[in-house]
C-alpha cells in the first residue's frame, strides 16, 4: 500500500493494480479512500480477465471478436436451433426463460476448467445406468462440441483471453 500512496504524488505516470476478479471493486474503494483527493485518475484496478481484454485491444493482437455472455447465449441458441431434434432433452427447453443462461454457465465452466470431449465422453459412459443424467450429458456434449465448431476461427470466449494473452 505504501507504493500506491507514493503514486498519488506522481500524476505523470499511470499505474495498474492487478487483483483477482472478486477484489476489483473493494480495491478501488480502498484506493479512493486512501487518496487525499478521494479520486484515482492515474490508477487503474484491473482483474486478470480485464487486463487480458485491455492488452488484446491495445495491441490489436486479436483478430477475433470476444464473445461475452450475451454473445455466447445467442450462439448457443443458434446452435441448438441447428441441431434441433438431435438435442431431445436440452433442445426442447432452450426457449424457456433462464434456461439458456444455465446452459451458457455450464459451457463456460467447461471451457474455464478445460473439460473437453474426452472428459464428457467418460462422464457419459459412467452415467449410463442413470437414463436422465446420461441423456443430459449427451445433449451437453453435442451442444458443446457444436458450439466450439461454430465459433472456431470467428470468435474467442472470455475464458480463452488469458490463454491467448
N, C-alpha and C positions, 0 to 999 in steps of 0.2 A: 504494500500500500504506500510505502514511502516513495517508491518510484513514480507512482501515479500522482502523488501530491507534488512532486518536483515538476511534473509535466504541466501543472496548472500555470506555471510562470512562463513556460516556453510555448507560446502560441504559434510559432513559426513551423512547428513540426506536428504532423498528425500521428496519433498513437492508436494502436489496436490492442484491445484486451480480448483474448480468445478464451471462451469458457464453454462448458457443456451446455447443451440446449436448455436444460431446465434452470440454469442460473443467469441467463441473459438479463431478464427484467430486474432481478434482485441486484445484480452487479451494477446495472445502470442507475438504479435508485441509490445504491451506496456511493457511487462516484459523484452523482449530483449532490447528495447530502454533504459530501466531504469538500466539494468545490466551494471556494469563497463566494463566487457569484451564483452558485446553485445552477450552473449550466455546464454542459460539456460540448464545446464547439469543436475541439480538435481531438476528441477521444471517442472512438467507436468501440462498442462492446458487441462482439460477434460470436455466434456459435460456430462450431466446425462446419456445419452444413451451410450456413450463411456465408462463411469465409470462402468455401469452395465455389458457391454461386458467384460471388464477387470476383474472385480470381478468374474464373472462366469468362465472365462478362468483360472484364477489363483487358484480358489478354486475347480475347476472341479466339480461344483455342477450341471452343466447342462449335462444331458445325451443325449440331443438333439442337432442337428445341428441348427444353427441360419440361417434362410433364409434372405438373403439380397434382394435388389430389383431385381437383375438378377434371383435369385432363385425363387422369387415369380412369376416373369414373366414366367419362364419355367413351374412352377406348374400350373399356370392359363391356359397356352396354352394346357397343357396335359389334364387338367380337361375339358376345352372347347371341345377338340377333343373327349373325352369320352362321353360328353353329346350330342354332335352332333346336331341333329335336335331338341333337347329339348330347344335349345337357338336360336329361329328363328331370333331375331334382332341382338344380340351381336355376336352369333356364326359365322355368315357369314362375320363379319368384323374383326374377331380376327387375321387374317393373313395379314391385311392391315398394312402398315408401320406406326408405332407410336400408333396404336390403343390399343395394349396390354399394353403399358405404361400408357395410360389413365385409362384403367380398373384397372390396378395394383394400381394406385394412389387412385382410388375410394375405392377399397378393403382396402388399407392401412388406409385411413381415417375412414372407418367403424370401423376398429379394434382400431385405436387410440382414437376415441371418444365413443367407447363402443356401437356402433349401432349393435343391434342383429336382429335376425329373427323377433321378435315381432314388432320392430320398422319398419322394412321393410314391414312387412305384413300390418301394419297400413297405411304406405305410399301407398302401392299397392291399398288398399281399397279406400283411399282418392283420388287417381288419376284415378279412374275407368271411369270418364267422358272424360278423355283425352287418347285416344287409344294408341298413340305413346309413351307417357310418361309411361303409365301403362305397356306396353309391355317391355320397357327397364327395368323398376323396377322389373318386374317378372324375367327377364333374370338375372339381377344382384343378386337378392335374391337367385335364384337357384345356380348360379355360386359361390356366396359367401358361401353358406351352403356346397356345394360340395368341395370347396377349403378347408374349415375348416375340413371337414371329411377326406380329402386326407392327410393333414399334421398332423392330430391328432396322437399323440404317436410317430411321427417320427421327426418332425421339430417344432421349435418355430420361430416366426417372431420377427423382431427388435422391433416392438411395444409391444411385450409381455415381453421383457427382464427386464424392470423396475418392472413390476408386480411380476415376478419371484424373482428378487433381494429382 
